[in-house]
């Protein structure tokens, strides 16, 4: 769930916000308002960096994706008006296509978020290179897909148009 929520935040336009320690699964043991709680309850547990290294690496990969695609940081109406939804999504799944605003980079990104308890096979237009799945996020090619993408439960799929990926 942490990886899914961070993928949603990192592929949104504007300035992303996340709390200190979130990238290594920080917990306050269910204390919803820890303002008056002890220092021990509020401090960062740096051992979690090692325990949740997969989450740390996922955040690092999402930051690389975000840094490589200017449209995520462009919060102007021009870019926002060109974002389109992935059509015919089942309940619990969201997705969009966003074109790039920089020349010589990826032309388009598709992001699909599956909040359900089941695998979902989602129809997507075009040929894509997957750069994020339920385990890994970054700039590496995790495989190609055309016409549809399988998204595991409680995870995201981030795709780059194949032609743009190969030419960049």
N, C-alpha and C positions, 0 to 999 in steps of 0.2 A: 504494500500500500504506500510505503514511503517513496519508492521508486516511481510509482504511478503519479502520485501527487506532485513530485518534483518535475516530472516530465511535463505535466500540465502547466506548471508555473514557468518553466524554462522555455516553453514554446509559445508563451503568450507575449503579446506586444508590450512594450514599455519596460519599466525597470522591475525586475523580479525581486521579491523579498522573501527571505527565509531566515529562520531563527538560528542563533549560534548553537551548534551541536546537532542540528537537524540532519546534517549530512553524515552523521555517524549514529543515527537512531537514538538521540538523546531522549531520556524519559524522566519525568518527575514523579514516577510511581503513582499516577492517577490524580495528583494534586492539580486541580484545574486553575486555582488562583494562588500561586506560590509566593506572592508578594511578601507576606508576613512569615513565610516558612524559613527554616534554618538555612544557613549557608551550605551545609552538606546536601540538603535537598535541591538547592538551586545551582550548585557548581557543576561545571562540565566534568564528566567522567572520561578522561582521556584514554582509558583502557578500551573504551568502545571503538576508538579509531581502528584498533586491530581486530576486535571482535566483529565489527561490521565493516570490514575493509571493502566488501563488495558494494555496499551502499556508498562509501566514500568514492570509490572508482566510478560508480554510476553518475554521481553528481559531477565529478571531474569531466566525464565524457559529455554530459549534457551542457556543461559550460563551454566545452570545445565546439559543440554543435552550434550553440547560441552565438559564439564569437565568429563562426564561419558563415553565418547567414544574417545579413544586415536587416532583413525584413522583421526579424524578431525584436530588434531594438528601435525600429522606426514606428513611432506611434502616431504618425500623421494620418489624416483622413484618406489621403491618396492610397496608401497601402491597405488600410482597414477596409476600404470600399472594394478592394479586389480579393479579399479573403472569401472563399466559397466553402460551403459545407459538403462533406461527403454525403451522398444521397442514400436514402432508404436504410438507415441504420436501425438496428434493433434497440429495444429499451435497454438502458444502461450503457450504451456505447455512444461516444461523441467523436467527431472527426472533422478535419478541415484541410483545405489546400491553401497555401499562401505563396504568391509569386515573390521572387527576389527583387530588390531595388538596386542591386549592384551588377554591373556588367562583368563578364569573365568569371562569374561564380555559378553556383547551382542556380538553375532557373526557377525551380519550384520545390516546395517541401509539402509532404502530406503527413499529418499526424493523426493517429487513431488511438483512442483511449477506451479500454474495456474495463468497466467497473463491475462486471458480472462475475459469477462463479463458474462460468463455462468458457471454453474456447469459442471464439467467434471468427468466422470466415467472412471478411468484409470486401465487397466489390469496390475496387479503386480504378480510376481511369488512367491508362497509360502504363509505361514500363518504369519500374522503380528499383533503386538500390536501398536495401534496409540498412540503417545506421544505428538503430536502437531497437531492442526487444525487451523481454522481461528480465534479462540478465546483464546485458551489456549496452552501453551507450558510448558513442564516440564518432570518429571520422572514418573508421574502417568499414569496408564492405562486408556485411553479415549475410549477404545473399541477395538474389534478385527475385522480383515477383512482377507479374503482369496480369492485370485483370482482377486480381484479388490478393488479399493478405490475411494470414492467420494471426490473430492476436490472442495470446494466452489470457487466462483470467487475471483480473486486477493488475493489468500491465498496459504498456503503451507500445505502439509501433511507430517509429519515425522513419520516413522514407524520403529519399531524394530522387528527383527525376534522373533516369539513367543517363540520358544524353548530357545533361548538365554536370553530373557527377564525373563522367568520363572525360569531359572537356576541361573541367576545372582541375 
